[in-house]
Amino acid sequence: MTARHHTVAAAILALTGLFLLRLAGQEIQPWDEGLYAVRAESIVRYDAWWDQTPHALGGLYSSTPPPMVPWVGAMMIRVMGPTPLAVRLFSALCAGMSLWLIFLIARRFMSFDHAVLAMCMLAGTLPWLLYGRQMMTEVPLMTFVLAAFWAALRMHERKDRGDAWKDGAIFAAVFAAALLTKMVVSLLPLLFLVPYVVDVRKDVKGLAKALWPAVAGILLALPWYLSMVSHYGDQFWLALTVPHMTTAVEGNGRQLGALYYVNQLLVGHALSVVAFVYVMMAVVWRSMLPARTQRGAILAVAWFVAGLLIFSIAATKNPHYTVILVPAVVLVAVYGLERMLTGCVRRMIVAVYGLVSAVTLWSLLSFVRIGMRTMFVDMRVMLVVVFMAALVILPLVLPRRLVDRLSVQGYRTVIYGACAIMILRCVAVVMLGRPDDIEGGKAVAEALKERTAHTFVYLYHRQNAGDAFNPQLAWYTKGWMAGWNEGYTYTPVALNARTADESTLIALIASGKQLVVYYHPGISKEVQASVASTLAIGYVPLEMQTPHYTVFRRLGLGERLAPGSR
């Protein structure tokens, strides 16, 4: 290994440590981590490796997604026990492996320094960090997609060599793994074969060489799909359109609409803005387009543009879908930056530096984003917005002499500085957590186990059918809510999405149930107080501090509420 290789290896190890640090410190999250965690535990408990539907939350609701992540999670549970660390380790290792893969891909169409920058940018992108530290499908899927990207590039480079079949075999294996990780979007690796198919479209033998890895990958993954179709028929395919795939879960409405993913990428990493600038420049000036020989760059741009358009016009807007765009935006941003440095006038380069600086502020200062979205612009927000605008506009009017100096000296300060700031933000998130995390499921489960009752009411605000079961609470109650423990039951009771339904609460009180678990993330304090006030007719809250849950027990005979407590 050369000194450069040692540098890359050290950087990968250090950045991978960011994904492993305090990996078990956060509770299992309800959506969608808890769904996969419960599936993994059901595999271990019932030895149901091929089909977890009878034991999964909601049956096909949560067993329809392919089983790769639950499979690996089950293996980790067998080794390490049913802990958050066990089920999350695979995603964290995939996040680290992707750093190496994106370096190998970037190195094929950009300089060594920029390939390292791409690796650091990926590690510092917030959605990649968040979902690389949860038992989710997106980061493992992108690891398989990046491996397929790398294998496809190698297949083309070594197409005239006798051992090119090895790269085809790698493509087939990781493509099959992708198909067994997530549906539909796992077909993305087929994009990487398109240029080679176009090259040999008139040659039957050449087409066979180009397409056999894809066919082999499909055949490897096909048995699981055929098994599910044979058992469940149309129900299996229709499960793809259940409410949790097409409507909001946990307050999933997005006010930004088509701009949602643009904002997610910009907030995720400030350098993402360079990808948007580069694509717009390439549309105007064809000289900025990648050369035909730079197939990796062409494919990265196609992935970024097509993916962004498809996700932006889709009805469903989920933050974890952003992960599917992250590797593409990283490659396009860093490649675009390299092209701008060599092909743009210096004033344009300095303007890009100013734009990166402004987006860095946008990504760090949440009060500015909230103020702009709600149109509540106070003096503090106004000052920051004016400063951001100045960062973008000033390079256009600065003296040429100053522009020349800034174009050279500003690169390390702005680009490396923004990358370092994004990584430091990720460190802060790992160490301090974030307000959006759902907490309290573990404490509630422990409180339920301490009570003698074997049943409880799960009270929640309904946005769709999937809200009737709480995957976080299901994980920590160890089979209670999944129906695994004989004699233990729960009754879901739905309130309106954002209001307290008094008639429903009165009926609940009349039912005589002993315990009520009220789940209320994203619900206003006024609505929570209204629910508690109505329930106070027959219930009193337990003394436990949980930000997103309140547990009520039924008042005993002779108990009276103190005056003014309602």
C-alpha positions as semicolon CSV with decimal commas, in nm:
position;residue;x (nm);y (nm);z (nm)
1;M;0,000;0,000;0,000
2;T;0,117;0,350;-0,083
3;A;0,103;0,648;0,149
4;R;-0,214;0,760;-0,030
5;H;-0,377;0,424;0,034
6;H;-0,288;0,453;0,402
7;T;-0,452;0,797;0,409
8;V;-0,772;0,664;0,256
9;A;-0,781;0,361;0,487
10;A;-0,729;0,577;0,795
11;A;-1,001;0,820;0,683
12;I;-1,247;0,536;0,621
13;L;-1,181;0,382;0,962
14;A;-1,217;0,716;1,139
15;L;-1,537;0,809;0,956
16;T;-1,685;0,462;1,005
17;G;-1,630;0,513;1,377
18;L;-1,879;0,799;1,354
19;F;-2,151;0,551;1,256
20;L;-2,055;0,307;1,532
21;L;-2,020;0,563;1,812
22;R;-2,306;0,534;2,065
23;L;-2,493;0,314;1,818
24;A;-2,720;0,177;2,091
25;G;-2,767;0,513;2,263
26;Q;-3,092;0,596;2,083
27;E;-3,412;0,399;2,131
28;I;-3,543;0,187;1,843
29;Q;-3,746;0,426;1,628
30;P;-4,107;0,345;1,532
31;W;-4,095;0,408;1,158
32;D;-3,961;0,204;0,994
33;E;-3,683;0,071;1,215
34;G;-3,918;-0,095;1,463
35;L;-4,096;-0,286;1,185
36;Y;-3,771;-0,448;1,069
37;A;-3,648;-0,508;1,424
38;V;-3,967;-0,696;1,517
39;R;-3,939;-0,899;1,195
40;A;-3,581;-0,990;1,279
41;E;-3,677;-1,102;1,629
42;S;-3,967;-1,307;1,489
43;I;-3,718;-1,494;1,267
44;V;-3,515;-1,590;1,573
45;R;-3,817;-1,682;1,785
46;Y;-4,007;-1,884;1,522
47;D;-3,724;-1,980;1,284
48;A;-3,929;-1,809;1,011
49;W;-3,647;-1,721;0,773
50;W;-3,844;-1,734;0,449
51;D;-4,175;-1,572;0,546
52;Q;-4,243;-1,368;0,861
53;T;-4,602;-1,270;0,772
54;P;-4,776;-1,473;1,050
55;H;-4,559;-1,307;1,316
56;A;-4,492;-0,958;1,172
57;L;-4,678;-0,645;1,282
58;G;-4,984;-0,614;1,062
59;G;-4,899;-0,928;0,865
60;L;-4,823;-0,833;0,504
61;Y;-4,821;-0,469;0,611
62;S;-4,466;-0,509;0,738
63;S;-4,360;-0,844;0,586
64;T;-4,393;-0,733;0,222
65;P;-4,054;-0,555;0,200
66;P;-3,779;-0,801;0,102
67;P;-3,608;-0,975;0,394
68;M;-3,235;-0,897;0,359
69;V;-3,220;-0,649;0,648
70;P;-3,433;-0,867;0,883
71;W;-3,222;-1,171;0,785
72;V;-2,897;-1,003;0,885
73;G;-3,063;-0,852;1,193
74;A;-3,175;-1,200;1,301
75;M;-2,821;-1,334;1,263
76;M;-2,689;-1,048;1,475
77;I;-2,958;-1,112;1,739
78;R;-2,851;-1,476;1,761
79;V;-2,494;-1,367;1,823
80;M;-2,546;-1,056;2,038
81;G;-2,898;-1,089;2,175
82;P;-3,206;-0,872;2,101
83;T;-3,047;-0,531;2,145
84;P;-3,048;-0,209;1,940
85;L;-2,676;-0,259;1,875
86;A;-2,738;-0,601;1,722
87;V;-3,005;-0,489;1,478
88;R;-2,825;-0,166;1,379
89;L;-2,475;-0,299;1,327
90;F;-2,534;-0,410;0,967
91;S;-2,652;-0,063;0,858
92;A;-2,357;0,105;1,028
93;L;-2,107;-0,128;0,861
94;C;-2,279;-0,073;0,525
95;A;-2,248;0,304;0,576
96;G;-1,873;0,260;0,632
97;M;-1,833;0,023;0,336
98;S;-2,003;0,278;0,112
99;L;-1,727;0,530;0,189
100;W;-1,475;0,295;0,030
101;L;-1,702;0,220;-0,265
102;I;-1,773;0,585;-0,342
103;F;-1,400;0,657;-0,332
104;L;-1,334;0,376;-0,582
105;I;-1,608;0,505;-0,812
106;A;-1,507;0,870;-0,785
107;R;-1,143;0,787;-0,852
108;R;-1,241;0,669;-1,201
109;F;-1,344;1,015;-1,320
110;M;-1,192;1,267;-1,081
111;S;-0,864;1,339;-0,903
112;F;-0,745;1,163;-0,588
113;D;-0,807;1,470;-0,370
114;H;-1,161;1,510;-0,495
115;A;-1,230;1,137;-0,454
116;V;-1,131;1,174;-0,087
117;L;-1,353;1,482;-0,066
118;A;-1,645;1,275;-0,201
119;M;-1,584;1,017;0,070
120;C;-1,581;1,284;0,342
121;M;-1,890;1,452;0,198
122;L;-2,083;1,124;0,209
123;A;-1,986;1,066;0,572
124;G;-2,092;1,419;0,667
125;T;-2,432;1,412;0,496
126;L;-2,695;1,416;0,770
127;P;-2,953;1,174;0,621
128;W;-2,675;0,923;0,553
129;L;-2,563;0,946;0,915
130;L;-2,913;0,923;1,062
131;Y;-3,029;0,622;0,862
132;G;-2,688;0,458;0,863
133;R;-2,734;0,434;1,240
134;Q;-3,080;0,276;1,224
135;M;-3,210;-0,063;1,112
136;M;-3,340;0,073;0,783
137;T;-3,320;-0,058;0,427
138;E;-3,196;0,252;0,243
139;V;-2,828;0,259;0,344
140;P;-2,770;-0,118;0,289
141;L;-2,951;-0,084;-0,044
142;M;-2,725;0,203;-0,150
143;T;-2,420;-0,002;-0,050
144;F;-2,532;-0,276;-0,288
145;V;-2,612;-0,017;-0,556
146;L;-2,268;0,143;-0,523
147;A;-2,106;-0,200;-0,542
148;A;-2,305;-0,266;-0,861
149;F;-2,196;0,075;-0,997
150;W;-1,831;-0,008;-0,930
151;A;-1,866;-0,357;-1,081
152;A;-2,033;-0,216;-1,393
153;L;-1,750;0,033;-1,444
154;R;-1,496;-0,246;-1,401
155;M;-1,685;-0,466;-1,648
156;H;-1,645;-0,199;-1,914
157;E;-1,280;-0,134;-1,831
158;R;-1,193;-0,505;-1,851
159;K;-1,439;-0,612;-2,121
160;D;-1,162;-0,746;-2,346
161;R;-0,995;-0,945;-2,067
162;G;-1,068;-1,305;-1,989
163;D;-1,147;-1,239;-1,622
164;A;-1,418;-0,977;-1,687
165;W;-1,672;-1,241;-1,579
166;K;-1,560;-1,190;-1,219
167;D;-1,691;-0,833;-1,224
168;G;-2,012;-0,960;-1,382
169;A;-2,048;-1,212;-1,101
170;I;-2,000;-0,935;-0,843
171;F;-2,267;-0,728;-1,020
172;A;-2,507;-1,023;-1,021
173;A;-2,451;-1,094;-0,650
174;V;-2,498;-0,736;-0,530
175;F;-2,791;-0,679;-0,767
176;A;-2,962;-0,984;-0,616
177;A;-2,883;-0,849;-0,268
178;A;-3,039;-0,515;-0,367
179;L;-3,353;-0,688;-0,496
180;L;-3,379;-0,870;-0,162
181;T;-3,338;-0,544;0,032
182;K;-3,602;-0,311;-0,115
183;M;-3,856;-0,324;-0,396
184;V;-3,871;-0,112;-0,712
185;V;-3,581;0,123;-0,641
186;S;-3,354;-0,182;-0,624
187;L;-3,376;-0,191;-1,005
188;L;-3,146;0,114;-1,010
189;P;-2,833;-0,094;-1,095
190;L;-2,986;-0,163;-1,438
191;L;-2,912;0,202;-1,519
192;F;-2,540;0,130;-1,494
193;L;-2,561;-0,126;-1,776
194;V;-2,740;0,104;-2,023
195;P;-2,425;0,256;-2,183
196;Y;-2,278;-0,088;-2,245
197;V;-2,604;-0,218;-2,393
198;V;-2,614;0,085;-2,625
199;D;-2,256;0,016;-2,736
200;V;-2,330;-0,343;-2,839
201;R;-2,699;-0,314;-2,931
202;K;-2,637;-0,464;-3,278
203;D;-2,419;-0,749;-3,151
204;V;-2,610;-1,044;-3,005
205;K;-2,302;-1,189;-2,838
206;G;-2,212;-0,849;-2,695
207;L;-2,566;-0,802;-2,562
208;A;-2,545;-1,137;-2,388
209;K;-2,218;-1,033;-2,222
210;A;-2,367;-0,702;-2,111
211;L;-2,695;-0,839;-1,979
212;W;-2,610;-1,173;-1,820
213;P;-2,514;-1,019;-1,483
214;A;-2,856;-0,850;-1,461
215;V;-3,040;-1,169;-1,557
216;A;-2,835;-1,371;-1,308
217;G;-2,910;-1,123;-1,029
218;I;-3,284;-1,140;-1,098
219;L;-3,277;-1,520;-1,102
220;L;-3,093;-1,528;-0,768
221;A;-3,356;-1,306;-0,602
222;L;-3,657;-1,459;-0,778
223;P;-3,726;-1,756;-0,544
224;W;-3,830;-1,533;-0,253
225;Y;-4,066;-1,328;-0,473
226;L;-4,218;-1,641;-0,629
227;S;-4,267;-1,794;-0,285
228;M;-4,452;-1,486;-0,156
229;V;-4,669;-1,465;-0,468
230;S;-4,755;-1,835;-0,448
231;H;-4,860;-1,799;-0,083
232;Y;-5,042;-1,464;-0,096
233;G;-5,115;-1,392;-0,463
234;D;-5,252;-1,045;-0,529
235;Q;-5,241;-0,959;-0,158
236;F;-4,862;-0,951;-0,180
237;W;-4,859;-0,699;-0,465
238;L;-5,149;-0,499;-0,324
239;A;-4,958;-0,464;0,002
240;L;-4,730;-0,224;-0,183
241;T;-5,015;0,027;-0,194
242;V;-5,122;0,010;0,170
243;P;-5,159;0,348;0,343
244;H;-4,810;0,354;0,495
245;M;-4,666;0,362;0,140
246;T;-4,899;0,623;-0,010
247;T;-5,004;0,854;0,273
248;A;-4,853;1,026;0,574
249;V;-4,717;0,826;0,866
250;E;-4,619;1,007;1,188
251;G;-4,701;1,354;1,053
252;N;-4,549;1,292;0,713
253;G;-4,721;1,574;0,523
254;R;-4,468;1,795;0,346
255;Q;-4,542;2,162;0,288
256;L;-4,258;2,212;0,039
257;G;-4,409;1,975;-0,216
258;A;-4,183;1,927;-0,519
259;L;-3,901;2,117;-0,346
260;Y;-3,899;1,886;-0,044
261;Y;-3,606;1,670;-0,154
262;V;-3,411;1,971;-0,281
263;N;-3,431;2,119;0,067
264;Q;-3,350;1,783;0,229
265;L;-3,032;1,755;0,023
266;L;-2,926;2,115;0,093
267;V;-2,987;2,077;0,466
268;G;-2,816;1,738;0,457
269;H;-2,489;1,881;0,325
270;A;-2,399;2,232;0,212
271;L;-2,187;2,109;-0,081
272;S;-2,500;1,955;-0,235
273;V;-2,578;2,295;-0,382
274;V;-2,281;2,252;-0,617
275;A;-2,458;1,956;-0,780
276;F;-2,759;2,173;-0,865
277;V;-2,538;2,455;-0,995
278;Y;-2,333;2,215;-1,207
279;V;-2,640;2,053;-1,368
280;M;-2,784;2,395;-1,455
281;M;-2,450;2,504;-1,601
282;A;-2,424;2,183;-1,804
283;V;-2,769;2,252;-1,951
284;V;-2,663;2,600;-2,061
285;W;-2,302;2,526;-2,161
286;R;-2,258;2,186;-2,322
287;S;-1,883;2,212;-2,273
288;M;-1,948;2,141;-1,904
289;L;-2,102;1,801;-1,980
290;P;-1,889;1,494;-1,898
291;A;-1,685;1,352;-2,183
292;R;-1,826;1,036;-2,343
293;T;-1,536;0,841;-2,197
294;Q;-1,633;0,948;-1,842
295;R;-1,911;0,693;-1,808
296;G;-1,909;0,707;-1,432
297;A;-1,978;1,081;-1,434
298;I;-2,253;1,042;-1,697
299;L;-2,425;0,771;-1,494
300;A;-2,397;0,971;-1,171
301;V;-2,561;1,274;-1,337
302;A;-2,836;1,053;-1,482
303;W;-2,897;0,896;-1,140
304;F;-2,913;1,237;-0,971
305;V;-3,137;1,412;-1,225
306;A;-3,377;1,122;-1,291
307;G;-3,400;1,029;-0,923
308;L;-3,466;1,386;-0,812
309;L;-3,739;1,434;-1,073
310;I;-3,914;1,106;-0,989
311;F;-3,907;1,157;-0,613
312;S;-4,007;1,523;-0,638
313;I;-4,324;1,456;-0,838
314;A;-4,421;1,149;-0,632
315;A;-4,703;1,197;-0,381
316;T;-4,514;1,035;-0,094
317;K;-4,246;1,245;0,072
318;N;-4,037;1,058;0,330
319;P;-3,708;1,186;0,474
320;H;-3,543;0,844;0,447
321;Y;-3,603;0,838;0,070
322;T;-3,343;1,117;0,053
323;V;-3,076;0,852;0,119
324;I;-3,139;0,708;-0,229
325;L;-3,026;1,038;-0,382
326;V;-2,731;1,103;-0,152
327;P;-2,454;0,901;-0,330
328;A;-2,554;1,054;-0,664
329;V;-2,558;1,411;-0,532
330;V;-2,217;1,355;-0,369
331;L;-2,059;1,231;-0,693
332;V;-2,217;1,506;-0,905
333;A;-2,131;1,782;-0,656
334;V;-1,763;1,690;-0,626
335;Y;-1,725;1,618;-0,999
336;G;-1,901;1,947;-1,078
337;L;-1,672;2,132;-0,840
338;E;-1,367;1,988;-1,014
339;R;-1,503;2,087;-1,356
340;M;-1,582;2,440;-1,239
341;L;-1,232;2,491;-1,103
342;T;-1,084;2,412;-1,444
343;G;-1,355;2,536;-1,680
344;C;-1,522;2,844;-1,527
345;V;-1,422;3,206;-1,494
346;R;-1,292;3,300;-1,154
347;R;-1,586;3,522;-1,067
348;M;-1,818;3,225;-1,112
349;I;-1,596;3,013;-0,887
350;V;-1,608;3,277;-0,612
351;A;-1,986;3,301;-0,654
352;V;-2,007;2,926;-0,594
353;Y;-1,798;2,969;-0,279
354;G;-2,045;3,233;-0,161
355;L;-2,339;3,007;-0,238
356;V;-2,182;2,718;-0,044
357;S;-2,126;2,952;0,252
358;A;-2,489;3,067;0,241
359;V;-2,622;2,711;0,222
360;T;-2,398;2,615;0,516
361;L;-2,583;2,873;0,725
362;W;-2,917;2,749;0,589
363;S;-2,837;2,391;0,687
364;L;-2,716;2,482;1,037
365;L;-2,971;2,743;1,145
366;S;-3,306;2,571;1,182
367;F;-3,477;2,887;1,307
368;V;-3,413;3,048;0,967
369;R;-3,573;2,757;0,782
370;I;-3,871;2,754;1,019
371;G;-3,912;3,130;0,988
372;M;-3,909;3,121;0,608
373;R;-4,149;2,825;0,594
374;T;-4,400;2,977;0,835
375;M;-4,348;3,332;0,705
376;F;-4,269;3,442;1,059
377;V;-3,966;3,657;0,979
378;D;-3,836;3,841;1,284
379;M;-3,529;4,062;1,297
380;R;-3,296;3,770;1,370
381;V;-3,417;3,575;1,066
382;M;-3,405;3,887;0,849
383;L;-3,043;3,959;0,939
384;V;-2,933;3,604;0,855
385;V;-3,123;3,607;0,524
386;V;-2,967;3,941;0,427
387;F;-2,621;3,809;0,514
388;M;-2,681;3,494;0,308
389;A;-2,794;3,704;0,012
390;A;-2,482;3,919;0,046
391;L;-2,260;3,610;0,034
392;V;-2,415;3,517;-0,301
393;I;-2,432;3,865;-0,456
394;L;-2,103;4,022;-0,345
395;P;-1,879;3,801;-0,565
396;L;-2,056;3,945;-0,868
397;V;-1,953;4,303;-0,783
398;L;-1,614;4,261;-0,614
399;P;-1,303;4,404;-0,786
400;R;-1,136;4,161;-1,024
401;R;-0,814;4,163;-0,827
402;L;-0,991;4,049;-0,511
403;V;-1,187;3,790;-0,706
404;D;-0,865;3,641;-0,846
405;R;-0,721;3,607;-0,498
406;L;-1,040;3,461;-0,347
407;S;-1,079;3,207;-0,626
408;V;-0,748;3,049;-0,525
409;Q;-0,742;3,106;-0,151
410;G;-1,111;3,044;-0,090
411;Y;-1,113;2,678;-0,194
412;R;-0,961;2,533;0,122
413;T;-1,141;2,777;0,349
414;V;-1,489;2,734;0,202
415;I;-1,498;2,381;0,058
416;Y;-1,289;2,203;0,321
417;G;-1,440;2,425;0,589
418;A;-1,797;2,339;0,489
419;C;-1,709;1,969;0,477
420;A;-1,550;1,986;0,824
421;I;-1,849;2,176;0,966
422;M;-2,091;1,915;0,831
423;I;-1,889;1,634;0,991
424;L;-1,876;1,822;1,322
425;R;-2,253;1,863;1,305
426;C;-2,283;1,487;1,263
427;V;-2,061;1,435;1,567
428;A;-2,289;1,667;1,766
429;V;-2,598;1,473;1,653
430;V;-2,437;1,144;1,757
431;M;-2,337;1,275;2,099
432;L;-2,643;1,487;2,181
433;G;-2,921;1,322;1,982
434;R;-3,181;1,528;1,800
435;P;-3,527;1,661;1,892
436;D;-3,701;1,450;1,625
437;D;-3,605;1,121;1,792
438;I;-3,902;0,935;1,942
439;E;-3,823;0,842;2,302
440;G;-4,007;0,669;2,584
441;G;-4,102;0,330;2,441
442;K;-3,852;0,148;2,663
443;A;-3,972;0,319;2,981
444;V;-4,337;0,253;2,894
445;A;-4,266;-0,115;2,828
446;E;-4,095;-0,146;3,166
447;A;-4,390;0,025;3,336
448;L;-4,635;-0,214;3,168
449;K;-4,435;-0,517;3,278
450;E;-4,443;-0,394;3,638
451;R;-4,825;-0,387;3,641
452;T;-5,029;-0,702;3,698
453;A;-5,267;-0,639;3,405
454;H;-5,202;-0,839;3,088
455;T;-5,381;-0,595;2,860
456;F;-5,376;-0,224;2,788
457;V;-5,533;0,035;2,559
458;Y;-5,307;0,194;2,301
459;L;-5,443;0,545;2,243
460;Y;-5,308;0,729;1,939
461;H;-5,391;0,997;1,681
462;R;-5,478;0,817;1,358
463;Q;-5,336;0,930;1,025
464;N;-5,361;0,593;0,854
465;A;-5,426;0,226;0,927
466;G;-5,062;0,156;1,011
467;D;-5,073;0,379;1,317
468;A;-5,275;0,114;1,504
469;F;-4,955;-0,058;1,611
470;N;-4,647;0,112;1,746
471;P;-4,330;-0,068;1,626
472;Q;-4,114;0,096;1,892
473;L;-4,340;-0,017;2,174
474;A;-4,382;-0,357;2,007
475;W;-4,004;-0,407;2,013
476;Y;-3,966;-0,316;2,380
477;T;-4,272;-0,514;2,498
478;K;-4,106;-0,828;2,353
479;G;-4,394;-0,982;2,164
480;W;-4,687;-0,841;2,362
481;M;-4,814;-0,618;2,078
482;A;-4,709;-0,866;1,808
483;G;-4,933;-1,139;1,952
484;W;-4,646;-1,370;2,044
485;N;-4,723;-1,395;2,417
486;E;-5,032;-1,598;2,504
487;G;-5,267;-1,413;2,738
488;Y;-5,120;-1,068;2,661
489;T;-5,330;-0,835;2,446
490;Y;-5,376;-0,469;2,364
491;T;-5,663;-0,266;2,221
492;P;-5,585;0,017;1,976
493;V;-5,813;0,320;2,010
494;A;-5,784;0,595;1,749
495;L;-5,837;0,967;1,798
496;N;-5,859;1,223;1,520
497;A;-5,526;1,310;1,359
498;R;-5,475;1,642;1,539
499;T;-5,762;1,679;1,785
500;A;-5,903;1,520;2,100
501;D;-6,215;1,317;2,018
502;E;-6,418;1,346;2,338
503;S;-6,678;1,084;2,242
504;T;-6,404;0,828;2,181
505;L;-6,242;0,911;2,514
506;I;-6,573;0,878;2,702
507;A;-6,629;0,537;2,543
508;L;-6,277;0,438;2,649
509;I;-6,346;0,539;3,008
510;A;-6,669;0,338;3,005
511;S;-6,482;0,027;2,885
512;G;-6,318;-0,011;3,225
513;K;-5,968;-0,089;3,092
514;Q;-5,701;-0,069;3,361
515;L;-5,411;0,084;3,165
516;V;-5,399;0,338;2,881
517;V;-5,082;0,420;2,686
518;Y;-5,127;0,755;2,509
519;Y;-4,884;0,813;2,218
520;H;-4,859;1,180;2,116
521;P;-4,547;1,287;1,919
522;G;-4,611;1,601;1,716
523;I;-4,937;1,670;1,899
524;S;-4,982;2,016;2,049
525;K;-4,967;2,064;2,425
526;E;-5,326;2,192;2,417
527;V;-5,456;1,871;2,260
528;Q;-5,253;1,657;2,501
529;A;-5,395;1,854;2,794
530;S;-5,749;1,812;2,658
531;V;-5,704;1,433;2,632
532;A;-5,562;1,414;2,985
533;S;-5,843;1,631;3,120
534;T;-6,113;1,405;2,975
535;L;-5,940;1,086;3,087
536;A;-5,911;1,230;3,439
537;I;-6,274;1,128;3,492
538;G;-6,156;0,771;3,535
539;Y;-5,776;0,768;3,509
540;V;-5,466;0,920;3,662
541;P;-5,126;0,943;3,487
542;L;-4,834;0,741;3,618
543;E;-4,537;0,939;3,745
544;M;-4,288;0,881;3,466
545;Q;-4,101;1,120;3,239
546;T;-4,148;1,030;2,872
547;P;-4,163;1,301;2,604
548;H;-4,385;1,115;2,359
549;Y;-4,593;0,884;2,579
550;T;-4,821;0,920;2,880
551;V;-4,938;0,612;3,073
552;F;-5,266;0,632;3,266
553;R;-5,395;0,386;3,525
554;R;-5,758;0,351;3,624
555;L;-5,865;0,517;3,946
556;G;-5,922;0,267;4,225
557;L;-6,231;0,248;4,442
558;G;-6,243;0,536;4,682
559;E;-5,981;0,740;4,496
560;R;-6,070;1,103;4,440
561;L;-5,897;1,372;4,239
562;A;-5,771;1,670;4,429
563;P;-5,970;1,988;4,366
564;G;-5,845;2,174;4,061
565;S;-5,649;1,878;3,928
566;R;-5,866;1,855;3,618
